[in-house]
């Protein structure tokens, strides 16, 4: 399980929403990613990708790409959104 400070993550999520303003699919992906970061104990950031045991039972390695169906069909996926949120979170921690 990821050890995340919720106040710091809320700031990152707001910044993410600002960047995708008007893109409903990415906004939905960000919301689901945030929920999964809070609730899914089966996530590990290896420094370049977020490894995720998804609700589907599949394990995904997400960074700029993903192996999930949404990504394969050209849509935003919550796995990539979660990976980016965690990456941004870690960058702030190490500034």
C-alpha positions as CSV (number, residue, x, y, z in Angstrom):
1,X,0.0,0.0,0.0
2,X,1.2,3.5,-0.8
3,X,1.8,5.8,2.1
4,X,0.2,9.1,0.9
5,X,-0.4,12.4,2.7
6,X,-3.9,13.2,1.6
7,X,-3.5,17.0,1.9
8,X,-0.5,16.9,-0.5
9,X,-2.3,14.5,-2.8
10,X,-5.3,16.9,-3.0
11,X,-3.1,19.6,-4.2
12,X,-1.7,17.4,-6.9
13,X,-5.2,16.3,-8.0
14,X,-6.3,19.9,-8.3
15,X,-3.3,20.6,-10.5
16,X,-4.1,17.6,-12.6
17,X,-7.7,18.7,-13.0
18,X,-6.5,22.2,-14.1
19,X,-4.3,20.6,-16.7
20,X,-7.1,18.4,-18.2
21,X,-9.8,21.1,-17.9
22,X,-12.8,20.2,-20.0
23,X,-11.6,16.7,-20.8
24,X,-14.3,14.6,-19.1
25,X,-12.5,11.2,-19.7
26,X,-9.3,12.3,-18.1
27,X,-11.3,13.9,-15.2
28,X,-13.1,10.6,-14.6
29,X,-9.7,8.7,-14.8
30,X,-8.2,11.1,-12.2
31,X,-11.2,10.6,-9.8
32,X,-11.0,6.8,-10.1
33,X,-7.2,6.9,-9.7
34,X,-7.5,8.9,-6.5
35,X,-10.0,6.5,-5.1
36,X,-7.8,3.5,-6.0
37,X,-4.7,5.2,-4.4
38,X,-6.7,5.6,-1.2
39,X,-8.2,2.2,-1.1
40,X,-6.2,-0.3,-3.2
41,X,-3.5,-1.9,-1.0
42,X,-1.9,-3.6,-4.1
43,X,0.1,-0.8,-5.7
44,X,3.8,-0.3,-5.8
45,X,5.8,2.5,-7.4
46,X,9.2,1.2,-8.6
47,X,10.6,4.6,-9.6
48,X,9.4,4.5,-13.2
49,X,6.1,2.8,-13.2
50,X,3.2,2.1,-10.9
51,X,2.5,-1.6,-10.5
52,X,-1.2,-2.1,-9.9
53,X,-3.4,-5.1,-9.1
54,X,-6.6,-3.9,-10.7
55,X,-10.2,-4.8,-9.8
56,X,-10.2,-7.0,-12.9
57,X,-7.6,-9.2,-11.3
58,X,-5.0,-8.1,-13.8
59,X,-1.6,-6.6,-12.9
60,X,-0.7,-3.5,-14.8
61,X,2.5,-1.6,-15.1
62,X,1.5,2.0,-15.8
63,X,3.6,5.0,-16.7
64,X,3.0,6.8,-20.1
65,X,1.5,3.5,-21.3
66,X,-0.6,0.7,-19.9
67,X,-1.7,-2.8,-20.9
68,X,-5.4,-2.3,-20.1
69,X,-8.2,-2.3,-22.6
70,X,-9.0,1.5,-22.3
71,X,-5.4,2.3,-23.2
72,X,-5.4,-0.2,-26.1
73,X,-8.6,1.5,-27.4
74,X,-7.0,5.0,-27.2
75,X,-8.8,6.2,-24.1
76,X,-7.5,7.6,-20.8
77,X,-7.2,5.0,-18.1
78,X,-7.1,5.4,-14.4
79,X,-3.9,3.3,-14.2
80,X,-2.0,5.9,-16.1
81,X,-3.6,8.7,-14.1
82,X,-2.7,7.0,-10.9
83,X,0.9,6.5,-12.1
84,X,1.2,10.2,-13.0
85,X,-0.4,11.3,-9.7
86,X,2.1,9.2,-7.7
87,X,5.0,10.4,-9.8
88,X,4.0,14.0,-9.2
89,X,3.6,13.3,-5.5
90,X,7.1,11.7,-5.2
91,X,8.6,14.7,-7.2
92,X,7.2,17.1,-4.6
93,X,8.5,15.0,-1.7
94,X,12.0,15.1,-3.2
95,X,12.2,18.8,-4.0
